[in-house]
Amino acid sequence: MEKKRILLTGGKGFFCSRLADYYRDQYDFIITDKEELDITDERAVYDAVAQAKPEIIVHAGAAAVTDFCNQHPDIARRINVDAAVTMGRAAEKNGARMVFLSSEQVFNGNAGAGPFIEEDDAVPNTVYGENKLEAEGLLRDILGELWIVRFTWMFGLPERGKGMSAGILWDTMSRLMRGEMITASRREFRGMTYVYEMIENFPKLFQAPYGTYHMGSVNHESRYDIVKFILGELGLENRTASCLREDTEKYLDSSRDVRLDTSKAEAAGMHWMETKEALRKCIQEYRLG
């Protein structure tokens, strides 16, 4: 049976590098990152898609660092919006389906509490969140065969040859190793998902109806409580008072709550552990606890 051909942008990043390795025997991946493809170069994008002839494009390429995007809005828009539109047009021209990876950050400025469903009005208050929301809308106008995925915050641990980002677990561990005080808010709430659980569920998206999906773990705890839980799972309960303190500056006027309601994805056959269970699973798999 011929393998499904999938083009990845941002292919060496945290999610896609693990996705491609995990399913290397199941799919035929064309892995591109900034070294292989400048996604802001319209001609290069059209040529790459025409040459690769993918059935599906997973567009993960982005400028995702919030501070960088806020400081360089023109560059951020060119990468996060214009390049996504170009990729969508290339997909449409070549008969490819597309997955656009968006973010929980589209809800960063919402006054109400989560979890949010896909149909809720999104009010981003960062350039990155604004970029993602704008790109979502523009892509819907271009493509019918489109899945928009809003991921929760993902976590995992470093692996040789794979991209890395500072999710909640590695951020906590890194600060411990550097002897730094960990500051976390009791007024920040978000889903936190083990990257391999996201990967295990990802192919189910290809069988789901086109549309927007919230994907990731449910979490009822504040960031402060999650860090405290991690310390306990690492056997460091006795160090909590000396290495963890409450952030008394952020989110004083209103809580930050960007939790996602994942009922639609669950109805399509995708299932995730709650955040605490997923953290415990990751820690046990790496034999850290």
Disulfide bonds with the S-S distance in Angstrom:
none
